[in-house]
């Protein structure tokens, strides 16, 4: 993909960039279009008016959306949702571009998230030009790959595999495809060195779904972000640039994940996409706190490196990297445009602001709405198409010194996405429908873009190797086959060298926990037995004096029991208690739980020293597990007036003893699935909680069941709660859950057991 952003320089800048192969799809393949900047350079007449009852309205499809549709070779792919409360379902829908007729659709539901107020589908799919495959990440972090005909190729649950966190605002953003990789990012709390929450990037092989690399280029995050990577070159390396949840703009090696440089732009998350204005210039905007002033928001142009830095990375760029700054731009997540040396962006107060790209000075400001949230403008046919949060879309001619409004079009719902273009059509998503506008007389007119030459494998010498998968999780009895790629000096794949590679277990010298995976290596295959212990560790691959590492976990499967007796203590908590840590393979648990002595035995207790962790959910198994019973002893500290919540996660349902409310509750997302029964919870009393999820023999429904009784007493014959579901979650990782409001009273777990359902 090229990033020619000043229209007069499109041809020259395009030739300067490495272009991926295009053999299967062409069109508006990602939310920002062919140049990944919201600018269309196609020479085609587009409508000046976008009226639902006017002559330019082609079709509408009733599905709610808060993002941008993408289009390839006559097919529209839209990320939307249906429903209002308990019936909400997200969808990827494929429509015929000419008629709006549905060709195929896949629906999926939220799980284990705290997304509220129908903040769904704030993102977009992406189409791979080389294969025509379509990729999407749902609001709760499920990553999908389909072919153009809707066949599921692979999927990942980013929550259950990598500890991706969710947030009430539900901002998902969009994936990107670059060469062989699909790349996503999010705030994750994984395990080991990646246990602390941070904004991380994950790159998957676009064909197999295997994890190729992961990267943490920033510092501790303050916010989530849904910016999208923008690609360019630094020397002979392919890189991308993006804002992060820690307030930085970062540069990352796109082929290896190596952090290259970062620049601190904001005191909080940077959500808008950056613009690569030239090989040595980058424009970025934010709407949060500035790090050197009391006001919010800023637009900057940065002088960025054009040579790949040697030595320790990432390089930290300072204030000297700023070419100019403009504090008139307060844009939380609306991404800017660069056209004819002018920067355009909508800001929080509802104005469209234009600045000179050479000096950064504001040229004009046009009030379009009462406020703006998320929606971004796009440029085509010499016009700006500007959706606003209030549901209006403004079409403006900006060729002169002042903008000229061509039309103001009121649609049927709020606008949170950006327009997309295909041939002579404009596509706009609202929170009610997807709309297509264009001259009706030419509704069938569109020719695919010319195909580019296929990308050829590198023939350069191999100077580094890469192990795939870079990270894995298996249950006892499963195996992992590693593929080792030989890469050239630019990180391009040369050939597979797996059969010639030596593998060995490896403990990094900086590892705080000296741990190995309980398995054996035969060639390039890691094998475990049914009796393997849950464990975690790293592996080292060596080929021709080159080496690379991967890491992984053996996680809980049926037959797993944990009473914490084997967990060593010897550490001191912030309050002076002697503590240890829960098992290393538990996702994100070592920074959120301690193991300590309680009632003459060792138990797990949630930590209260960091208020960020007052609510925690930690997975102990794989996301594709199903038909299991998970049970444990649970207890909440407190008094009759103040207690906390403790529970288990079974197949994407949280079954929790809620002390303050004195209930046993089943939930997945609190606005979608939330049912409870009274239970007279007593503080500092051990209870036994037993959970399972049963599928109907015929149909998609099922029942979530749980029993709760005082430990040491006979198990009751009846279930304490049974929650029927019309559509049951078919799989999901087992886990533990705790919530201590205001970090006042902690909870305890002991004698955890995972068994297959009878």
NORTA-V277169 format. One record per run of one state. SS is the DSSP state (hx for helix, st for strand, lp for the rest). FROM is the first residue (numbers start at 0). LEN is the number of residues. If there is no record, write none. Layout:
ss & from & len
SS & FROM & LEN
SS & FROM & LEN
//
This chain:
ss & from & len
lp & 0 & 6
hx & 6 & 10
lp & 16 & 10
st & 26 & 2
lp & 28 & 10
st & 38 & 1
lp & 39 & 17
st & 56 & 5
lp & 61 & 2
st & 63 & 1
lp & 64 & 5
st & 69 & 3
lp & 72 & 2
st & 74 & 8
lp & 82 & 6
st & 88 & 8
lp & 96 & 5
st & 101 & 7
lp & 108 & 14
st & 122 & 2
lp & 124 & 1
st & 125 & 2
lp & 127 & 6
st & 133 & 4
lp & 137 & 4
st & 141 & 5
lp & 146 & 5
st & 151 & 6
hx & 157 & 5
lp & 162 & 1
st & 163 & 1
lp & 164 & 8
st & 172 & 2
lp & 174 & 1
st & 175 & 3
lp & 178 & 2
st & 180 & 8
lp & 188 & 3
hx & 191 & 3
lp & 194 & 3
st & 197 & 8
lp & 205 & 5
st & 210 & 5
lp & 215 & 14
st & 229 & 5
lp & 234 & 2
st & 236 & 7
lp & 243 & 4
st & 247 & 6
lp & 253 & 5
st & 258 & 6
lp & 264 & 10
st & 274 & 4
lp & 278 & 2
st & 280 & 9
lp & 289 & 6
st & 295 & 8
lp & 303 & 11
st & 314 & 3
lp & 317 & 1
hx & 318 & 3
st & 321 & 5
lp & 326 & 10
st & 336 & 3
lp & 339 & 2
st & 341 & 5
lp & 346 & 4
st & 350 & 6
lp & 356 & 5
st & 361 & 6
lp & 367 & 8
st & 375 & 1
lp & 376 & 1
st & 377 & 3
lp & 380 & 2
st & 382 & 5
lp & 387 & 4
st & 391 & 6
lp & 397 & 6
st & 403 & 7
lp & 410 & 7
st & 417 & 1
lp & 418 & 1
st & 419 & 3
lp & 422 & 2
st & 424 & 5
lp & 429 & 4
st & 433 & 4
lp & 437 & 2
hx & 439 & 3
lp & 442 & 21
st & 463 & 5
lp & 468 & 2
st & 470 & 5
lp & 475 & 3
st & 478 & 3
lp & 481 & 1
st & 482 & 5
lp & 487 & 5
st & 492 & 4
lp & 496 & 1
hx & 497 & 3
lp & 500 & 1
st & 501 & 5
lp & 506 & 13
st & 519 & 3
lp & 522 & 2
st & 524 & 3
lp & 527 & 7
st & 534 & 9
lp & 543 & 2
st & 545 & 11
lp & 556 & 4
st & 560 & 2
lp & 562 & 8
st & 570 & 2
lp & 572 & 5
st & 577 & 3
lp & 580 & 12
st & 592 & 6
lp & 598 & 2
st & 600 & 6
lp & 606 & 4
hx & 610 & 3
lp & 613 & 1
st & 614 & 5
lp & 619 & 1
st & 620 & 1
lp & 621 & 6
st & 627 & 9
lp & 636 & 1
st & 637 & 1
lp & 638 & 4
st & 642 & 1
lp & 643 & 1
st & 644 & 6
lp & 650 & 2
st & 652 & 6
lp & 658 & 4
st & 662 & 5
lp & 667 & 6
st & 673 & 5
lp & 678 & 8
st & 686 & 9
lp & 695 & 6
st & 701 & 9
lp & 710 & 10
st & 720 & 5
lp & 725 & 9
st & 734 & 5
lp & 739 & 1
hx & 740 & 3
lp & 743 & 3
st & 746 & 10
lp & 756 & 2
//
